[in-house]
Amino acid sequence: MTEGDFATTRADGPVNLVYLLRNTITNLTTQDEQVACFRDAAAHLEPGGRFVVEVYVPELRRLPPGQTVHPFTVTPEHLGFEEYDLASRIAVSHHYWVVDGRLETYSSRHRHVWPGAA
C-alpha cells in the first residue's frame, strides 16, 4: 500500500489501470495540481494502460445569466447547492441536513472540470 498526495506520490508499477472515482480530481483545486495528477498517472501506466476519471459535469448551463448558485438537492431532509466562481472554476458545495431535529452543515471547495476543459 502507498499513501500520499495522489497528484505526486510514486507507487510500485507499472500498472495497467489508474482510476479516480467519485469526483476525486475536483479535490485538486488548481490546474497545476490537476495536470500533475495526470502526469503522475501517466508515469505509472504500462504501455496500453488506461487512466479513468469519474467526475460530475457541473450544472453551469442551468445557471440563469448573472447567477452563480445552483441547487442540486432540495428535500425536507437535505438542501444542497453549488456556488460557482466561473473565472477560477472553483465550486463550493454547501450541504444542510436536519438530523434528529438539529441542523448540520458541511461545505467543500472543488475545482470543477469536464471533458474539453483545461
C-alpha distance (Angstrom), angle and dihedral (degrees) to the residues before:
residue distance angle dihedral
M1 . . .
T2 3.80 . .
E3 3.79 123.6 .
G4 3.79 127.1 -166.1
D5 3.77 147.0 82.9
F6 3.80 105.1 -27.1
A7 3.81 90.9 -142.9
T8 3.80 95.2 60.3
T9 3.81 112.7 11.4
R10 3.78 118.4 117.5
A11 3.80 119.0 -138.4
D12 3.77 133.5 -179.5
G13 3.75 111.1 -77.1
P14 2.86 172.2 37.8
V15 3.80 98.3 -112.7
N16 3.79 132.7 -179.7
L17 3.81 96.0 -136.0
V18 3.79 135.4 38.9
Y19 3.79 116.2 176.1
L20 3.78 138.9 -179.3
L21 3.79 114.3 -160.9
R22 3.80 136.0 -164.1
N23 3.81 99.9 13.5
T24 3.81 94.2 -51.5
I25 3.81 92.2 148.6
T26 3.83 89.7 63.3
N27 3.82 89.9 64.8
L28 3.80 87.0 72.2
T29 3.79 98.0 80.0
T30 3.81 101.3 -166.7
Q31 3.77 131.2 61.2
D32 3.83 89.5 -125.8
E33 3.83 90.8 57.0
Q34 3.80 92.0 48.1
V35 3.81 92.2 48.4
A36 3.83 89.8 48.4
C37 3.80 88.4 53.5
F38 3.81 91.7 53.7
R39 3.81 90.6 47.8
D40 3.80 91.4 48.7
A41 3.80 91.7 49.1
A42 3.81 91.1 49.2
A43 3.81 90.9 50.0
H44 3.83 89.9 56.7
L45 3.80 97.0 47.9
E46 3.77 124.3 99.0
P47 3.82 116.6 -136.5
G48 3.81 107.7 -68.9
G49 3.82 91.8 17.6
R50 3.79 122.2 142.3
F51 3.80 134.2 -126.9
V52 3.81 111.1 -157.9
V53 3.80 122.5 -169.1
E54 3.81 120.5 -171.7
V55 3.80 109.1 -162.5
Y56 3.78 137.1 152.7
V57 3.78 120.6 -113.6
P58 3.80 108.4 -123.2
E59 3.80 116.8 -117.4
L60 3.80 93.3 -121.3
R61 3.80 94.3 135.5
R62 3.79 89.4 59.6
L63 3.80 92.0 59.9
P64 3.80 112.8 104.5
P65 3.83 112.2 -131.3
G66 3.78 110.3 -75.2
Q67 3.82 95.0 14.3
T68 3.81 124.4 114.1
V69 3.82 103.5 -177.7
H70 3.80 128.3 81.6
P71 3.83 124.5 -179.5
F72 3.81 113.3 -138.7
T73 3.81 99.7 174.9
V74 3.80 126.6 30.1
T75 3.81 113.8 168.2
P76 3.81 133.6 133.5
E77 3.83 88.2 -99.9
H78 3.82 102.6 38.3
L79 3.79 137.3 32.2
G80 3.79 115.0 -173.1
F81 3.77 128.9 173.5
E82 3.79 139.1 164.6
E83 3.77 121.5 -132.8
Y84 3.81 110.6 -156.7
D85 3.79 130.6 -154.0
L86 3.78 96.7 -165.0
A87 3.81 96.5 -168.5
S88 3.81 95.0 55.2
R89 3.83 95.9 31.1
I90 3.78 88.3 -127.3
A91 3.78 118.5 145.6
V92 3.77 124.7 -172.5
S93 3.79 113.9 -154.6
H94 3.80 112.2 -149.7
H95 3.81 121.6 -164.2
Y96 3.81 129.7 -172.8
W97 3.81 120.8 -175.8
V98 3.77 132.4 178.9
V99 3.81 107.0 -140.8
D100 3.79 120.0 175.6
G101 3.80 89.8 -19.3
R102 3.82 93.5 -52.2
L103 3.79 128.1 109.9
E104 3.81 114.7 -122.7
T105 3.79 121.8 -172.6
Y106 3.77 136.5 -168.3
S107 3.81 132.7 175.3
S108 3.79 129.4 -174.6
R109 3.79 133.1 -174.6
H110 3.82 121.2 -132.7
R111 3.79 139.4 170.7
H112 3.76 105.3 -129.9
V113 3.79 119.4 -139.9
W114 3.76 135.5 174.4
P115 3.81 137.9 177.2
G116 3.78 109.6 -59.3
A117 3.82 94.9 15.1
A118 3.78 120.0 121.9
